[in-house]
Structure formats: C-alpha cells, structure tokens
Amino acid sequence: MRPAPFKPEAITTNPPFDGTHFVRDTVGKLVWHKVFNRTLYADTDRSEVVYHANYLRYYELGRASLMRDVGYPYKEVEDSGYVYPIINLGVSYHSPLYYDDPMWIYTRPAEISRVKVAFNYIITHADTGKIICTGFTQHCAMSKSGWPVAVDKKTVHMWETFPK
C-alpha cells in the first residue's frame, strides 16, 4: 500500500519551531521535527539494504532529537525519575535504504493519555524525498522502580504546546 503524500516545507514564522529543525507538511498540514542521518555499512544486511530492525534505531534518533530540540532532553526526563519504555510499535516499509543513503527522520508527538505517550515517524530519502517508511512507537510512563505512573508534567506540556 502506498503511503499518504508527504511534502515538508520549512517553517519561518513560528519560533522556536523554525525551519532549522521543524517543518510543516503542506499536504497533511501537521508540524514535524526533522533530523538528518546517513546509513552506515553496519546498518545493512546481506541483501545490501538497511536491515529492518535498524529503522527502530532511526526512530529513536528522531525521538531523542525532538525532545532535545524542544528543551527537554531524554536524559533530563530520566534524571527526574521517569522512564518511557516502548510498549507497542509499528513500521510500514515502502522503499529500501542502501549503504550511505542520506535520510530525513521526521517525528511528531501523537497520542497522549494518563500513562502513555506515542510518537509518529516518517523517514524519507534526503535526495529524492521518497518515503522509505512510516511508523509509530507507544511508550508507558514508569518510575525507575518499574511501576506505571502518570506522564510527567514537562512531557504533558510538550504535547500541549507542540504545534498542530
């Protein structure tokens, strides 16, 4: 199945969500965080394409970069006593990446509930704009002792203030 069209455009009028790290999809109208990456040889498998599980590492790069760029790095989240392990995820593959391919990883906050948060992702080939994969991760807010807890206030604030 083909993914929905995605046409990112730099944002120039919404600091701190400017075009350096944030774009607006002119089709879906949503704001996304963006980070650049390039595939390493170690990311590929015997068929010379990026191994499927490595896309989850790219999602983590997108998620960690988004949190850092909105002023709440994940290290600070952990230092405040919270962890957010993945409890559910999904990936739809549309086109492969190969060794040394440049990519953009787009990430945005999705749903939030009392004890869960989710992120959506789109990875595109940086030169062609072709959608490589789309997906999501869902996380449960937990104390460092491993018990589910309410999502911390700073994370709730990020979800509430992230541009639509």
C-alpha positions as CSV (number, residue, x, y, z in Angstrom):
1,M,0.0,0.0,0.0
2,R,1.3,3.5,-0.9
3,P,1.8,5.9,1.9
4,A,-0.1,9.2,2.0
5,P,1.8,12.0,0.3
6,F,4.2,14.0,2.5
7,K,5.6,17.4,1.4
8,P,7.6,19.0,4.1
9,E,8.2,22.8,4.0
10,A,10.4,24.9,6.3
11,I,8.6,26.9,8.9
12,T,9.8,30.5,9.1
13,T,7.3,32.2,11.4
14,N,6.9,30.1,14.5
15,P,10.0,30.3,16.8
16,P,11.2,28.1,18.4
17,F,9.6,25.7,15.9
18,D,11.5,27.2,12.9
19,G,12.8,25.6,9.7
20,T,16.1,24.5,11.2
21,H,14.5,21.6,13.0
22,F,10.8,21.8,12.2
23,V,8.7,21.6,9.0
24,R,5.1,21.7,8.1
25,D,3.7,19.0,5.8
26,T,1.8,21.0,3.1
27,V,-0.4,18.0,2.5
28,G,-1.4,16.9,6.0
29,K,-0.8,20.3,7.5
30,L,1.0,18.9,10.6
31,V,4.3,20.2,12.0
32,W,7.1,17.6,12.2
33,H,10.6,17.7,13.8
34,K,13.3,16.7,11.4
35,V,16.8,15.3,11.8
36,F,19.3,14.2,9.2
37,N,21.1,10.8,9.2
38,R,23.1,8.7,6.8
39,T,23.1,4.9,6.7
40,L,26.2,3.1,7.8
41,Y,27.6,0.0,6.3
42,A,26.9,-1.7,9.6
43,D,23.2,-0.9,9.1
44,T,22.9,-3.1,6.0
45,D,22.3,-6.9,5.7
46,R,23.3,-9.5,3.2
47,S,20.9,-8.2,0.7
48,E,22.7,-4.8,0.8
49,V,19.7,-2.9,2.2
50,V,19.2,-1.5,5.6
51,Y,18.2,-4.3,8.0
52,H,14.5,-3.9,9.0
53,A,15.2,-3.5,12.8
54,N,17.6,-0.6,12.3
55,Y,14.6,1.6,11.4
56,L,13.7,1.4,15.1
57,R,17.2,2.9,15.9
58,Y,16.4,5.7,13.4
59,Y,13.1,6.3,15.2
60,E,15.0,6.6,18.5
61,L,17.3,9.2,16.9
62,G,14.2,11.1,15.8
63,R,12.5,10.9,19.2
64,A,15.7,11.9,21.2
65,S,16.4,14.8,18.8
66,L,12.9,16.1,19.0
67,M,13.0,16.0,22.9
68,R,16.4,17.8,22.9
69,D,15.3,20.4,20.4
70,V,12.2,21.3,22.4
71,G,14.3,21.8,25.5
72,Y,13.5,18.5,27.4
73,P,16.3,16.0,26.6
74,Y,15.5,12.4,27.5
75,K,18.5,12.4,29.9
76,E,16.6,15.1,31.9
77,V,13.5,13.0,31.8
78,E,15.4,10.1,33.3
79,D,17.1,12.4,35.9
80,S,13.7,13.5,37.0
81,G,12.7,9.9,37.9
82,Y,10.8,8.7,34.8
83,V,11.5,6.2,32.1
84,Y,9.4,5.6,29.0
85,P,9.9,2.1,27.6
86,I,8.3,1.1,24.3
87,I,5.2,-1.0,24.8
88,N,3.9,-1.0,21.2
89,L,5.3,-0.1,17.8
90,G,4.6,-0.4,14.1
91,V,6.6,0.1,11.0
92,S,5.4,0.1,7.4
93,Y,8.2,-0.3,4.8
94,H,7.7,1.4,1.5
95,S,11.1,1.6,-0.1
96,P,14.6,0.4,1.0
97,L,17.6,2.4,2.0
98,Y,21.1,1.3,1.0
99,Y,24.6,1.9,2.4
100,D,25.4,5.6,2.6
101,D,21.9,6.8,1.6
102,P,21.0,10.2,3.2
103,M,17.7,10.3,5.1
104,W,15.5,12.7,6.9
105,I,13.8,11.3,10.0
106,Y,10.5,13.2,10.8
107,T,9.0,12.8,14.2
108,R,6.0,14.3,16.0
109,P,4.1,13.7,19.2
110,A,0.9,11.7,18.6
111,E,-1.5,10.5,21.3
112,I,-1.1,11.1,25.0
113,S,-3.1,9.6,27.8
114,R,-2.7,9.4,31.6
115,V,0.2,6.9,31.5
116,K,1.1,6.6,27.8
117,V,2.6,8.7,25.0
118,A,3.1,7.9,21.3
119,F,5.2,9.3,18.5
120,N,4.7,9.1,14.8
121,Y,7.5,8.9,12.3
122,I,8.2,9.3,8.6
123,I,11.6,8.5,7.1
124,T,12.3,9.9,3.6
125,H,15.3,9.6,1.3
126,A,17.0,13.0,1.7
127,D,17.8,13.4,-2.1
128,T,14.6,12.2,-3.7
129,G,12.0,12.9,-1.0
130,K,10.7,9.3,-1.5
131,I,9.0,7.9,1.6
132,I,11.1,5.0,3.0
133,C,8.9,4.0,5.9
134,T,6.2,5.3,8.3
135,G,5.5,4.2,11.8
136,F,4.8,4.8,15.5
137,T,6.0,4.0,18.9
138,Q,3.9,3.9,22.1
139,H,5.5,4.3,25.5
140,C,4.4,3.8,29.1
141,A,5.4,6.3,31.8
142,M,7.1,4.4,34.5
143,S,9.0,5.1,37.7
144,K,12.6,4.0,37.8
145,S,11.4,1.1,40.1
146,G,9.3,-0.1,37.2
147,W,5.8,0.9,38.1
148,P,3.4,2.7,35.7
149,V,2.9,6.3,36.7
150,A,1.2,9.4,35.3
151,V,3.1,11.1,32.4
152,D,5.4,13.8,33.9
153,K,4.3,17.4,33.7
154,K,7.1,18.6,31.3
155,T,6.2,15.9,28.8
156,V,2.5,16.8,29.0
157,H,3.4,20.4,28.5
158,M,5.4,19.4,25.4
159,W,2.4,17.6,23.9
160,E,0.1,20.5,24.7
161,T,2.5,23.1,23.1
162,F,3.8,21.2,20.1
163,P,2.3,22.9,17.0
164,K,-0.5,21.2,15.2
